[in-house]
Amino acid sequence: MTQTTLWVAQILIGVFFIVAAAAPKLLGERYVVEMFDQIGGGTWLRLLTGALELAGGVGLLIPRLCGLAALGLVGVMAGASYTTVFVLDTPARVVLPAVLGVVLALIAWGRWPETRALFTGRRRPGIR
């Protein structure tokens, strides 16, 4: 993936997570509350998921954190895929979290130098 492709994907997915994924959970939209009650997690899981999605969406927009944010969101999408298929028993609805998970994994792979730099203390040229 080119740098431009990565940034376009990160921005689009980041905004999606902030607006369409996290906001309904954090604002307690009725359909989301009902879904999390059906899952059996209730309010705490809904708020935790919303907070993780918000943090990941914002992180995708920050150069130093974008790889780590993508990696974290891969985990969230893995959980969403599992829950969709095995808990909610709606396997036809697994497409969105599965595709997002794959695209986020590609972003995490493409941003691996930034993620590695967070843990090694070495800066990649051009990243502030």
N, C-alpha and C positions, 0 to 999 in steps of 0.2 A: 504494500500500500504506500502511496506517496504521502508526503506530509500534508498536502492539500486535502487529499481524500480522508486522511485521518481526522483533520480538523473539522471538515464538513460533517463527517459522521459523529464526531464527539459533540459538536454544537447541536445538531439535530436531536441526537439521543439524550443529551443533557437537558435540553429544554423539554423534551417529552417526559423525562423522569420528574422534573420539577413541577410541570403544569398538569400532566395527565395521570401520572402515577402517584406522586407523593401528596399533592394538594388534596385530592379527594379523601385520602386516608387520614391526613392530619386535620382536615376540616370536618370529618365525621359525616361524609355524604351517606345517605340512608342505604343505598345499594351496597356500599363498601362495608358498612357496619353489619348488614345482614350477611354478607359473604363471610366476614371474619367470625361471626357467631356460628355460621354453618361449619366453618373449619374447626371451631372449638377453641380458638385462641383468644377471642374477645378483644377488649380494648387495648390491652398491653401489647399484643402481637401486632395489631393494626397500627398503633403509634410507633412501635419499633420499626416495622417495615417501612412506614412513611418516612421516618427520620433517616433510615439507611438509604432510601431512594432519593431523598432530598440531598443528603450529603454526597451521594454518588453523582447525582446530576450536576451539582455545583462543582464537585471535584473534576468532572470531565472538562470543565471550562477553564481550569487552572493548570498552566503548563507543567509545573512541578508535580502536581498530584494526579494528573489525568490517567496515567498507567495504573496507579494504585486504586483509583476510583473505579476504573473499568474492571479490574480484578475483583474488587469487592462486589460490584454489581453482577458479575458472573455468578458469584455465590448466591446472591439474592434471586437471580433468575433460575438457578438450579433448584432452589427451594420452591419457587413459584411453579416451576414445571412439575416437580414431584407432587406438590399439593393439588395442582389442577388435575393430574391424572389419577392419583391414588386416594386423595382425601375427598375432593369434590366430585370425583368420578365423571369428569367431563373431558375426556382425552382429545376431543376435537378442538378444544380451546387452548391446547398446549402450544400451538404454532407461534403465537406472539412471544411468550417468554422464551421459547426455545430459539427462535431466530434472533431475538435480542441478545440472548446469552452467547450465541456463536459470534455475532458481530462484536459484542463487547470483548470476547476472548481474542478476536483479531486485533482490536484496538489495544488491549493489554499487551499482546505480543509485539505490536508495532511500537509501543511506548515503553518497552522493557528497559532501555537505557535510562530513562527518567526514573523509573521505579527503582532500579538498581542503585542509582545515584542517591536516592533518599536514604538507603541503608548503608552505603559505603562511605558517604560523605564526599564523594567525588562529583564534581559538577560536569555535566555534559556541556560542551561548548554551545553557546547560543541560548541556554536555559538559565533564567535568573531565579 
